[in-house]
Amino acid sequence: MQKISKIKIGKEIHLFAFSGETIWDTVREESKHMFDEILKCGICESDNLDLRAYYPQEEYKYLKVVCRDCKASLTFGSPKKDPSVYYPRRNEDSSFKCEAYKEKAE
């Protein structure tokens, strides 16, 4: 069994396919991976966003939503106990923790 979900990130709609042997397995798999739509940058409020996957260190995998205008980002991390799930970093008030772009010092 398979289910397709749409998630809007900025102005782009991303399609994600989830599968399982039963409808329960399929819905459970989807619930592990779903996150809120991200409609605008938390810094400049642009909807010109990009979803990226990267390895800053070999043992960790991250997803990141990056603003193409101001380069701010929202990082999604994965817990060691279940590396197939990604959670967005959040502030104490549960809002997304967007980080302004900082140039690296040489």
Biopython code that builds the backbone (N, CA, C, O; Angstrom):
import numpy as np
from Bio.PDB.StructureBuilder import StructureBuilder

atoms = [
    (1, "MET", "N", (0.848, -1.168, 0.000)),
    (1, "MET", "CA", (0.000, 0.000, 0.000)),
    (1, "MET", "C", (0.892, 1.229, 0.000)),
    (1, "MET", "O", (1.956, 1.234, 0.618)),
    (2, "GLN", "N", (0.458, 2.262, -0.690)),
    (2, "GLN", "CA", (1.266, 3.468, -0.795)),
    (2, "GLN", "C", (0.393, 4.712, -0.652)),
    (2, "GLN", "O", (-0.777, 4.717, -1.034)),
    (3, "LYS", "N", (0.995, 5.778, -0.085)),
    (3, "LYS", "CA", (0.296, 7.054, 0.067)),
    (3, "LYS", "C", (1.236, 8.167, -0.381)),
    (3, "LYS", "O", (2.421, 8.159, -0.048)),
    (4, "ILE", "N", (0.707, 9.115, -1.133)),
    (4, "ILE", "CA", (1.468, 10.280, -1.576)),
    (4, "ILE", "C", (1.019, 11.484, -0.760)),
    (4, "ILE", "O", (-0.179, 11.740, -0.636)),
    (5, "SER", "N", (1.975, 12.223, -0.203)),
    (5, "SER", "CA", (1.665, 13.432, 0.553)),
    (5, "SER", "C", (2.343, 14.624, -0.094)),
    (5, "SER", "O", (3.453, 14.517, -0.615)),
    (6, "LYS", "N", (1.662, 15.761, -0.055)),
    (6, "LYS", "CA", (2.207, 17.011, -0.579)),
    (6, "LYS", "C", (2.608, 17.894, 0.592)),
    (6, "LYS", "O", (1.849, 18.063, 1.546)),
    (7, "ILE", "N", (3.806, 18.454, 0.508)),
    (7, "ILE", "CA", (4.251, 19.418, 1.509)),
    (7, "ILE", "C", (4.766, 20.637, 0.760)),
    (7, "ILE", "O", (5.633, 20.525, -0.106)),
    (8, "LYS", "N", (4.229, 21.793, 1.098)),
    (8, "LYS", "CA", (4.644, 23.033, 0.453)),
    (8, "LYS", "C", (5.797, 23.642, 1.236)),
    (8, "LYS", "O", (5.699, 23.860, 2.444)),
    (9, "ILE", "N", (6.884, 23.913, 0.535)),
    (9, "ILE", "CA", (8.045, 24.580, 1.107)),
    (9, "ILE", "C", (8.305, 25.792, 0.228)),
    (9, "ILE", "O", (8.753, 25.678, -0.913)),
    (10, "GLY", "N", (8.007, 26.969, 0.799)),
    (10, "GLY", "CA", (8.078, 28.181, -0.011)),
    (10, "GLY", "C", (7.037, 28.111, -1.103)),
    (10, "GLY", "O", (5.865, 27.853, -0.828)),
    (11, "LYS", "N", (7.447, 28.340, -2.346)),
    (11, "LYS", "CA", (6.489, 28.279, -3.441)),
    (11, "LYS", "C", (6.475, 26.921, -4.132)),
    (11, "LYS", "O", (5.714, 26.720, -5.079)),
    (12, "GLU", "N", (7.312, 25.979, -3.670)),
    (12, "GLU", "CA", (7.391, 24.666, -4.295)),
    (12, "GLU", "C", (6.569, 23.638, -3.525)),
    (12, "GLU", "O", (6.503, 23.672, -2.296)),
    (13, "ILE", "N", (5.948, 22.732, -4.260)),
    (13, "ILE", "CA", (5.220, 21.622, -3.646)),
    (13, "ILE", "C", (6.045, 20.364, -3.856)),
    (13, "ILE", "O", (6.380, 20.007, -4.985)),
    (14, "HIS", "N", (6.369, 19.697, -2.756)),
    (14, "HIS", "CA", (7.155, 18.464, -2.791)),
    (14, "HIS", "C", (6.218, 17.284, -2.560)),
    (14, "HIS", "O", (5.379, 17.315, -1.659)),
    (15, "LEU", "N", (6.365, 16.253, -3.371)),
    (15, "LEU", "CA", (5.576, 15.031, -3.214)),
    (15, "LEU", "C", (6.443, 13.968, -2.552)),
    (15, "LEU", "O", (7.569, 13.712, -2.980)),
    (16, "PHE", "N", (5.901, 13.349, -1.495)),
    (16, "PHE", "CA", (6.602, 12.290, -0.783)),
    (16, "PHE", "C", (5.728, 11.041, -0.814)),
    (16, "PHE", "O", (4.527, 11.114, -0.555)),
    (17, "ALA", "N", (6.324, 9.906, -1.126)),
    (17, "ALA", "CA", (5.592, 8.636, -1.178)),
    (17, "ALA", "C", (5.950, 7.805, 0.048)),
    (17, "ALA", "O", (7.123, 7.639, 0.379)),
    (18, "PHE", "N", (4.929, 7.290, 0.712)),
    (18, "PHE", "CA", (5.107, 6.439, 1.883)),
    (18, "PHE", "C", (4.448, 5.096, 1.599)),
    (18, "PHE", "O", (3.399, 5.030, 0.959)),
    (19, "SER", "N", (5.074, 4.028, 2.080)),
    (19, "SER", "CA", (4.496, 2.715, 1.801)),
    (19, "SER", "C", (4.588, 1.811, 3.022)),
    (19, "SER", "O", (5.420, 2.010, 3.907)),
    (20, "GLY", "N", (3.720, 0.825, 3.045)),
    (20, "GLY", "CA", (3.681, -0.176, 4.096)),
    (20, "GLY", "C", (2.846, -1.350, 3.633)),
    (20, "GLY", "O", (2.175, -1.280, 2.603)),
    (21, "GLU", "N", (2.891, -2.420, 4.392)),
    (21, "GLU", "CA", (2.124, -3.605, 4.010)),
    (21, "GLU", "C", (0.625, -3.412, 4.186)),
    (21, "GLU", "O", (-0.168, -3.979, 3.436)),
    (22, "THR", "N", (0.233, -2.606, 5.185)),
    (22, "THR", "CA", (-1.184, -2.343, 5.443)),
    (22, "THR", "C", (-1.398, -0.833, 5.462)),
    (22, "THR", "O", (-0.437, -0.064, 5.450)),
    (23, "ILE", "N", (-2.649, -0.418, 5.490)),
    (23, "ILE", "CA", (-2.938, 1.012, 5.572)),
    (23, "ILE", "C", (-2.394, 1.585, 6.879)),
    (23, "ILE", "O", (-1.905, 2.715, 6.902)),
    (24, "TRP", "N", (-2.475, 0.817, 7.969)),
    (24, "TRP", "CA", (-1.932, 1.280, 9.256)),
    (24, "TRP", "C", (-0.434, 1.515, 9.147)),
    (24, "TRP", "O", (0.064, 2.550, 9.589)),
    (25, "ASP", "N", (0.296, 0.559, 8.558)),
    (25, "ASP", "CA", (1.744, 0.703, 8.386)),
    (25, "ASP", "C", (2.076, 1.928, 7.540)),
    (25, "ASP", "O", (3.028, 2.653, 7.830)),
    (26, "THR", "N", (1.296, 2.151, 6.506)),
    (26, "THR", "CA", (1.534, 3.279, 5.598)),
    (26, "THR", "C", (1.309, 4.608, 6.314)),
    (26, "THR", "O", (2.134, 5.514, 6.202)),
    (27, "VAL", "N", (0.211, 4.736, 7.043)),
    (27, "VAL", "CA", (-0.080, 5.968, 7.779)),
    (27, "VAL", "C", (0.954, 6.187, 8.877)),
    (27, "VAL", "O", (1.369, 7.320, 9.120)),
    (28, "ARG", "N", (1.368, 5.122, 9.533)),
    (28, "ARG", "CA", (2.393, 5.222, 10.590)),
    (28, "ARG", "C", (3.713, 5.712, 9.994)),
    (28, "ARG", "O", (4.382, 6.562, 10.581)),
    (29, "GLU", "N", (4.082, 5.182, 8.846)),
    (29, "GLU", "CA", (5.322, 5.602, 8.189)),
    (29, "GLU", "C", (5.252, 7.081, 7.812)),
    (29, "GLU", "O", (6.227, 7.811, 7.989)),
    (30, "GLU", "N", (4.118, 7.524, 7.299)),
    (30, "GLU", "CA", (3.951, 8.933, 6.952)),
    (30, "GLU", "C", (4.060, 9.817, 8.190)),
    (30, "GLU", "O", (4.693, 10.871, 8.140)),
    (31, "SER", "N", (3.451, 9.401, 9.300)),
    (31, "SER", "CA", (3.449, 10.237, 10.505)),
    (31, "SER", "C", (4.850, 10.402, 11.091)),
    (31, "SER", "O", (5.107, 11.378, 11.795)),
    (32, "LYS", "N", (5.748, 9.477, 10.816)),
    (32, "LYS", "CA", (7.126, 9.593, 11.297)),
    (32, "LYS", "C", (7.892, 10.673, 10.542)),
    (32, "LYS", "O", (8.865, 11.219, 11.062)),
    (33, "HIS", "N", (7.469, 10.983, 9.342)),
    (33, "HIS", "CA", (8.245, 11.871, 8.489)),
    (33, "HIS", "C", (7.608, 13.218, 8.216)),
    (33, "HIS", "O", (8.259, 14.099, 7.654)),
    (34, "MET", "N", (6.385, 13.398, 8.587)),
    (34, "MET", "CA", (5.689, 14.632, 8.230)),
    (34, "MET", "C", (6.122, 15.785, 9.129)),
    (34, "MET", "O", (6.415, 15.600, 10.310)),
    (35, "PHE", "N", (6.154, 16.953, 8.552)),
    (35, "PHE", "CA", (6.384, 18.179, 9.295)),
    (35, "PHE", "C", (5.511, 19.252, 8.679)),
    (35, "PHE", "O", (4.988, 19.091, 7.576)),
    (36, "ASP", "N", (5.362, 20.336, 9.394)),
    (36, "ASP", "CA", (4.514, 21.422, 8.916)),
    (36, "ASP", "C", (5.044, 21.997, 7.612)),
    (36, "ASP", "O", (6.241, 21.947, 7.329)),
    (37, "GLU", "N", (4.137, 22.535, 6.839)),
    (37, "GLU", "CA", (4.561, 23.273, 5.654)),
    (37, "GLU", "C", (5.380, 24.482, 6.107)),
    (37, "GLU", "O", (5.118, 25.064, 7.160)),
    (38, "ILE", "N", (6.347, 24.839, 5.322)),
    (38, "ILE", "CA", (7.186, 26.000, 5.606)),
    (38, "ILE", "C", (6.957, 26.968, 4.459)),
    (38, "ILE", "O", (7.498, 26.799, 3.366)),
    (39, "LEU", "N", (6.164, 27.965, 4.718)),
    (39, "LEU", "CA", (5.703, 28.848, 3.648)),
    (39, "LEU", "C", (6.612, 30.038, 3.395)),
    (39, "LEU", "O", (6.621, 30.583, 2.292)),
    (40, "LYS", "N", (7.388, 30.457, 4.413)),
    (40, "LYS", "CA", (8.248, 31.623, 4.217)),
    (40, "LYS", "C", (9.459, 31.549, 5.136)),
    (40, "LYS", "O", (9.462, 30.830, 6.134)),
    (41, "CYS", "N", (10.464, 32.294, 4.783)),
    (41, "CYS", "CA", (11.690, 32.384, 5.577)),
    (41, "CYS", "C", (11.378, 33.030, 6.924)),
    (41, "CYS", "O", (10.633, 34.007, 6.997)),
    (42, "GLY", "N", (11.950, 32.479, 7.978)),
    (42, "GLY", "CA", (11.740, 33.030, 9.313)),
    (42, "GLY", "C", (12.507, 34.318, 9.564)),
    (42, "GLY", "O", (12.297, 34.971, 10.586)),
    (43, "ILE", "N", (13.387, 34.690, 8.653)),
    (43, "ILE", "CA", (14.172, 35.910, 8.817)),
    (43, "ILE", "C", (13.646, 37.027, 7.905)),
    (43, "ILE", "O", (13.282, 38.097, 8.395)),
    (44, "CYS", "N", (13.602, 36.795, 6.592)),
    (44, "CYS", "CA", (13.209, 37.866, 5.656)),
    (44, "CYS", "C", (11.793, 37.690, 5.097)),
    (44, "CYS", "O", (11.312, 38.556, 4.365)),
    (45, "GLU", "N", (11.122, 36.590, 5.428)),
    (45, "GLU", "CA", (9.756, 36.277, 5.021)),
    (45, "GLU", "C", (9.593, 36.011, 3.522)),
    (45, "GLU", "O", (8.474, 36.061, 3.012)),
    (46, "SER", "N", (10.676, 35.731, 2.814)),
    (46, "SER", "CA", (10.608, 35.364, 1.405)),
    (46, "SER", "C", (10.034, 33.958, 1.273)),
    (46, "SER", "O", (10.188, 33.136, 2.178)),
    (47, "ASP", "N", (9.368, 33.675, 0.144)),
    (47, "ASP", "CA", (8.893, 32.318, -0.117)),
    (47, "ASP", "C", (9.807, 31.604, -1.122)),
    (47, "ASP", "O", (9.428, 30.575, -1.681)),
    (48, "ASN", "N", (10.993, 32.143, -1.349)),
    (48, "ASN", "CA", (11.964, 31.588, -2.281)),
    (48, "ASN", "C", (12.872, 30.602, -1.527)),
    (48, "ASN", "O", (14.038, 30.892, -1.260)),
    (49, "LEU", "N", (12.310, 29.431, -1.192)),
    (49, "LEU", "CA", (12.983, 28.455, -0.327)),
    (49, "LEU", "C", (13.405, 27.208, -1.088)),
    (49, "LEU", "O", (12.814, 26.858, -2.110)),
    (50, "ASP", "N", (14.437, 26.543, -0.576)),
    (50, "ASP", "CA", (14.985, 25.341, -1.196)),
    (50, "ASP", "C", (15.178, 24.267, -0.129)),
    (50, "ASP", "O", (15.718, 24.554, 0.939)),
    (51, "LEU", "N", (14.744, 23.030, -0.402)),
    (51, "LEU", "CA", (14.949, 21.897, 0.505)),
    (51, "LEU", "C", (16.230, 21.187, 0.091)),
    (51, "LEU", "O", (16.389, 20.810, -1.070)),
    (52, "ARG", "N", (17.151, 21.002, 1.051)),
    (52, "ARG", "CA", (18.449, 20.390, 0.753)),
    (52, "ARG", "C", (18.762, 19.285, 1.759)),
    (52, "ARG", "O", (18.285, 19.307, 2.894)),
    (53, "ALA", "N", (19.570, 18.321, 1.324)),
    (53, "ALA", "CA", (20.089, 17.261, 2.194)),
    (53, "ALA", "C", (21.610, 17.406, 2.221)),
    (53, "ALA", "O", (22.227, 17.667, 1.188)),
    (54, "TYR", "N", (22.222, 17.234, 3.411)),
    (54, "TYR", "CA", (23.673, 17.371, 3.476)),
    (54, "TYR", "C", (24.264, 16.585, 4.640)),
    (54, "TYR", "O", (23.555, 16.175, 5.559)),
    (55, "TYR", "N", (25.576, 16.384, 4.580)),
    (55, "TYR", "CA", (26.368, 15.701, 5.608)),
    (55, "TYR", "C", (27.440, 16.659, 6.114)),
    (55, "TYR", "O", (28.511, 16.725, 5.511)),
    (56, "PRO", "N", (27.204, 17.401, 7.189)),
    (56, "PRO", "CA", (28.269, 18.281, 7.680)),
    (56, "PRO", "C", (29.396, 17.473, 8.315)),
    (56, "PRO", "O", (30.554, 17.891, 8.315)),
    (57, "GLN", "N", (29.039, 16.314, 8.853)),
    (57, "GLN", "CA", (29.993, 15.364, 9.411)),
    (57, "GLN", "C", (29.549, 13.995, 8.924)),
    (57, "GLN", "O", (28.353, 13.767, 8.743)),
    (58, "GLU", "N", (30.469, 13.095, 8.713)),
    (58, "GLU", "CA", (30.116, 11.825, 8.101)),
    (58, "GLU", "C", (29.089, 11.002, 8.873)),
    (58, "GLU", "O", (28.327, 10.253, 8.262)),
    (59, "GLU", "N", (29.048, 11.121, 10.197)),
    (59, "GLU", "CA", (28.125, 10.272, 10.957)),
    (59, "GLU", "C", (26.713, 10.851, 11.083)),
    (59, "GLU", "O", (25.827, 10.171, 11.600)),
    (60, "TYR", "N", (26.482, 12.063, 10.634)),
    (60, "TYR", "CA", (25.165, 12.679, 10.749)),
    (60, "TYR", "C", (24.630, 13.095, 9.389)),
    (60, "TYR", "O", (25.385, 13.492, 8.502)),
    (61, "LYS", "N", (23.305, 12.997, 9.239)),
    (61, "LYS", "CA", (22.621, 13.463, 8.029)),
    (61, "LYS", "C", (21.626, 14.531, 8.467)),
    (61, "LYS", "O", (20.976, 14.398, 9.504)),
    (62, "TYR", "N", (21.513, 15.591, 7.671)),
    (62, "TYR", "CA", (20.577, 16.658, 7.975)),
    (62, "TYR", "C", (19.778, 17.033, 6.733)),
    (62, "TYR", "O", (20.231, 16.854, 5.602)),
    (63, "LEU", "N", (18.595, 17.551, 6.970)),
    (63, "LEU", "CA", (17.818, 18.232, 5.942)),
    (63, "LEU", "C", (17.840, 19.699, 6.323)),
    (63, "LEU", "O", (17.916, 20.042, 7.502)),
    (64, "LYS", "N", (17.773, 20.554, 5.333)),
    (64, "LYS", "CA", (17.804, 21.985, 5.615)),
    (64, "LYS", "C", (16.925, 22.692, 4.604)),
    (64, "LYS", "O", (16.970, 22.390, 3.412)),
    (65, "VAL", "N", (16.120, 23.638, 5.084)),
    (65, "VAL", "CA", (15.386, 24.543, 4.207)),
    (65, "VAL", "C", (16.179, 25.835, 4.211)),
    (65, "VAL", "O", (16.392, 26.444, 5.259)),
    (66, "VAL", "N", (16.619, 26.252, 3.019)),
    (66, "VAL", "CA", (17.474, 27.429, 2.884)),
    (66, "VAL", "C", (16.743, 28.492, 2.065)),
    (66, "VAL", "O", (16.157, 28.194, 1.024)),
    (67, "CYS", "N", (16.786, 29.716, 2.542)),
    (67, "CYS", "CA", (16.211, 30.848, 1.814)),
    (67, "CYS", "C", (17.182, 31.241, 0.701)),
    (67, "CYS", "O", (18.354, 31.516, 0.960)),
    (68, "ARG", "N", (16.695, 31.264, -0.519)),
    (68, "ARG", "CA", (17.550, 31.639, -1.655)),
    (68, "ARG", "C", (17.845, 33.142, -1.673)),
    (68, "ARG", "O", (18.774, 33.582, -2.350)),
    (69, "ASP", "N", (17.063, 33.924, -0.938)),
    (69, "ASP", "CA", (17.264, 35.373, -0.930)),
    (69, "ASP", "C", (18.277, 35.816, 0.128)),
    (69, "ASP", "O", (19.264, 36.473, -0.203)),
    (70, "CYS", "N", (18.046, 35.465, 1.396)),
    (70, "CYS", "CA", (18.940, 35.929, 2.472)),
    (70, "CYS", "C", (19.864, 34.833, 3.001)),
    (70, "CYS", "O", (20.717, 35.101, 3.847)),
    (71, "LYS", "N", (19.701, 33.597, 2.510)),
    (71, "LYS", "CA", (20.518, 32.439, 2.873)),
    (71, "LYS", "C", (20.293, 31.938, 4.303)),
    (71, "LYS", "O", (21.059, 31.103, 4.783)),
    (72, "ALA", "N", (19.257, 32.429, 4.991)),
    (72, "ALA", "CA", (18.919, 31.902, 6.317)),
    (72, "ALA", "C", (18.493, 30.447, 6.150)),
    (72, "ALA", "O", (18.153, 30.019, 5.047)),
    (73, "SER", "N", (18.511, 29.689, 7.244)),
    (73, "SER", "CA", (18.173, 28.278, 7.122)),
    (73, "SER", "C", (17.425, 27.748, 8.342)),
    (73, "SER", "O", (17.503, 28.300, 9.439)),
    (74, "LEU", "N", (16.704, 26.668, 8.109)),
    (74, "LEU", "CA", (16.029, 25.911, 9.150)),
    (74, "LEU", "C", (16.532, 24.481, 9.008)),
    (74, "LEU", "O", (16.367, 23.867, 7.954)),
    (75, "THR", "N", (17.147, 23.944, 10.067)),
    (75, "THR", "CA", (17.755, 22.624, 10.021)),
    (75, "THR", "C", (16.825, 21.586, 10.621)),
    (75, "THR", "O", (16.160, 21.832, 11.627)),
    (76, "PHE", "N", (16.789, 20.417, 9.988)),
    (76, "PHE", "CA", (16.051, 19.261, 10.477)),
    (76, "PHE", "C", (17.067, 18.209, 10.872)),
    (76, "PHE", "O", (17.888, 17.790, 10.056)),
    (77, "GLY", "N", (17.009, 17.782, 12.131)),
    (77, "GLY", "CA", (17.925, 16.761, 12.607)),
    (77, "GLY", "C", (17.211, 15.444, 12.809)),
    (77, "GLY", "O", (15.982, 15.380, 12.841)),
    (78, "SER", "N", (18.002, 14.397, 12.945)),
    (78, "SER", "CA", (17.476, 13.050, 13.093)),
    (78, "SER", "C", (17.981, 12.448, 14.399)),
    (78, "SER", "O", (19.187, 12.466, 14.645)),
    (79, "PRO", "N", (17.098, 11.915, 15.244)),
    (79, "PRO", "CA", (17.564, 11.312, 16.492)),
    (79, "PRO", "C", (18.277, 9.987, 16.221)),
    (79, "PRO", "O", (17.941, 9.276, 15.273)),
    (80, "LYS", "N", (19.266, 9.660, 17.062)),
    (80, "LYS", "CA", (20.006, 8.411, 16.882)),
    (80, "LYS", "C", (19.115, 7.185, 17.044)),
    (80, "LYS", "O", (19.354, 6.162, 16.403)),
    (81, "LYS", "N", (18.085, 7.273, 17.896)),
    (81, "LYS", "CA", (17.228, 6.100, 18.128)),
    (81, "LYS", "C", (16.374, 5.735, 16.917)),
    (81, "LYS", "O", (15.976, 4.579, 16.771)),
    (82, "ASP", "N", (16.087, 6.696, 16.052)),
    (82, "ASP", "CA", (15.317, 6.415, 14.833)),
    (82, "ASP", "C", (15.799, 7.349, 13.727)),
    (82, "ASP", "O", (15.192, 8.394, 13.492)),
    (83, "PRO", "N", (16.889, 6.981, 13.045)),
    (83, "PRO", "CA", (17.478, 7.880, 12.055)),
    (83, "PRO", "C", (16.640, 8.110, 10.801)),
    (83, "PRO", "O", (17.032, 8.891, 9.934)),
    (84, "SER", "N", (15.497, 7.446, 10.693)),
    (84, "SER", "CA", (14.647, 7.672, 9.515)),
    (84, "SER", "C", (13.685, 8.839, 9.722)),
    (84, "SER", "O", (12.963, 9.204, 8.795)),
    (85, "VAL", "N", (13.659, 9.429, 10.911)),
    (85, "VAL", "CA", (12.747, 10.529, 11.244)),
    (85, "VAL", "C", (13.545, 11.829, 11.324)),
    (85, "VAL", "O", (14.662, 11.846, 11.841)),
    (86, "TYR", "N", (12.970, 12.912, 10.812)),
    (86, "TYR", "CA", (13.620, 14.225, 10.878)),
    (86, "TYR", "C", (12.693, 15.230, 11.545)),
    (86, "TYR", "O", (11.510, 15.325, 11.215)),
    (87, "TYR", "N", (13.257, 15.983, 12.497)),
    (87, "TYR", "CA", (12.491, 17.001, 13.214)),
    (87, "TYR", "C", (13.123, 18.369, 12.973)),
    (87, "TYR", "O", (14.348, 18.489, 12.979)),
    (88, "PRO", "N", (12.300, 19.410, 12.759)),
    (88, "PRO", "CA", (12.867, 20.750, 12.616)),
    (88, "PRO", "C", (13.324, 21.272, 13.975)),
    (88, "PRO", "O", (12.708, 20.988, 15.003)),
    (89, "ARG", "N", (14.398, 22.029, 13.965)),
    (89, "ARG", "CA", (14.832, 22.678, 15.206)),
    (89, "ARG", "C", (13.807, 23.737, 15.559)),
    (89, "ARG", "O", (13.303, 24.451, 14.692)),
    (90, "ARG", "N", (13.503, 23.828, 16.851)),
    (90, "ARG", "CA", (12.469, 24.762, 17.305)),
    (90, "ARG", "C", (12.983, 25.615, 18.451)),
    (90, "ARG", "O", (13.895, 25.225, 19.180)),
    (91, "ASN", "N", (12.379, 26.784, 18.594)),
    (91, "ASN", "CA", (12.650, 27.672, 19.719)),
    (91, "ASN", "C", (11.862, 27.169, 20.928)),
    (91, "ASN", "O", (11.056, 26.246, 20.812)),
    (92, "GLU", "N", (12.102, 27.782, 22.083)),
    (92, "GLU", "CA", (11.394, 27.382, 23.301)),
    (92, "GLU", "C", (9.881, 27.525, 23.174)),
    (92, "GLU", "O", (9.139, 26.794, 23.830)),
    (93, "ASP", "N", (9.409, 28.457, 22.340)),
    (93, "ASP", "CA", (7.970, 28.649, 22.150)),
    (93, "ASP", "C", (7.394, 27.733, 21.058)),
    (93, "ASP", "O", (6.249, 27.912, 20.644)),
    (94, "SER", "N", (8.179, 26.759, 20.594)),
    (94, "SER", "CA", (7.811, 25.764, 19.571)),
    (94, "SER", "C", (7.792, 26.304, 18.144)),
    (94, "SER", "O", (7.461, 25.563, 17.219)),
    (95, "SER", "N", (8.139, 27.577, 17.942)),
    (95, "SER", "CA", (8.240, 28.102, 16.582)),
    (95, "SER", "C", (9.522, 27.558, 15.936)),
    (95, "SER", "O", (10.444, 27.139, 16.636)),
    (96, "PHE", "N", (9.573, 27.567, 14.608)),
    (96, "PHE", "CA", (10.769, 27.098, 13.913)),
    (96, "PHE", "C", (11.974, 27.965, 14.278)),
    (96, "PHE", "O", (11.860, 29.185, 14.391)),
    (97, "LYS", "N", (13.124, 27.326, 14.460)),
    (97, "LYS", "CA", (14.357, 28.050, 14.793)),
    (97, "LYS", "C", (15.132, 28.347, 13.509)),
    (97, "LYS", "O", (15.974, 27.556, 13.083)),
    (98, "CYS", "N", (14.841, 29.481, 12.910)),
    (98, "CYS", "CA", (15.525, 29.906, 11.684)),
    (98, "CYS", "C", (16.805, 30.606, 12.076)),
    (98, "CYS", "O", (16.827, 31.413, 13.005)),
    (99, "GLU", "N", (17.879, 30.291, 11.356)),
    (99, "GLU", "CA", (19.173, 30.876, 11.658)),
    (99, "GLU", "C", (19.613, 31.775, 10.500)),
    (99, "GLU", "O", (19.622, 31.353, 9.344)),
    (100, "ALA", "N", (19.975, 33.018, 10.824)),
    (100, "ALA", "CA", (20.455, 33.937, 9.800)),
    (100, "ALA", "C", (21.785, 33.435, 9.257)),
    (100, "ALA", "O", (22.566, 32.815, 9.978)),
    (101, "TYR", "N", (22.032, 33.704, 7.997)),
    (101, "TYR", "CA", (23.277, 33.288, 7.341)),
    (101, "TYR", "C", (24.441, 34.087, 7.882)),
    (101, "TYR", "O", (24.359, 35.307, 8.025)),
    (102, "LYS", "N", (25.537, 33.387, 8.184)),
    (102, "LYS", "CA", (26.765, 34.028, 8.641)),
    (102, "LYS", "C", (27.893, 33.555, 7.744)),
    (102, "LYS", "O", (28.091, 32.354, 7.562)),
    (103, "GLU", "N", (28.622, 34.491, 7.192)),
    (103, "GLU", "CA", (29.766, 34.135, 6.348)),
    (103, "GLU", "C", (30.843, 33.509, 7.206)),
    (103, "GLU", "O", (31.072, 33.938, 8.337)),
    (104, "LYS", "N", (31.503, 32.500, 6.677)),
    (104, "LYS", "CA", (32.595, 31.841, 7.404)),
    (104, "LYS", "C", (33.842, 32.696, 7.356)),
    (104, "LYS", "O", (34.200, 33.240, 6.311)),
    (105, "ALA", "N", (34.504, 32.808, 8.506)),
    (105, "ALA", "CA", (35.769, 33.553, 8.569)),
    (105, "ALA", "C", (36.861, 32.717, 7.930)),
    (105, "ALA", "O", (36.903, 31.498, 8.090)),
    (106, "GLU", "N", (37.730, 33.377, 7.214)),
    (106, "GLU", "CA", (38.824, 32.654, 6.544)),
    (106, "GLU", "C", (40.039, 32.572, 7.394)),
    (106, "GLU", "O", (41.045, 31.997, 6.978)),
]
sb = StructureBuilder()
sb.init_structure("model")
sb.init_model(0)
sb.init_chain("A")
sb.init_seg("    ")
for serial, (resi, resn, name, xyz) in enumerate(atoms, 1):
    if name == "N":
        sb.init_residue(resn, " ", resi, " ")
    sb.init_atom(name, np.array(xyz, "f"), 0.0, 1.0, " ", f" {name:<3s}", serial, name[0])
structure = sb.get_structure()
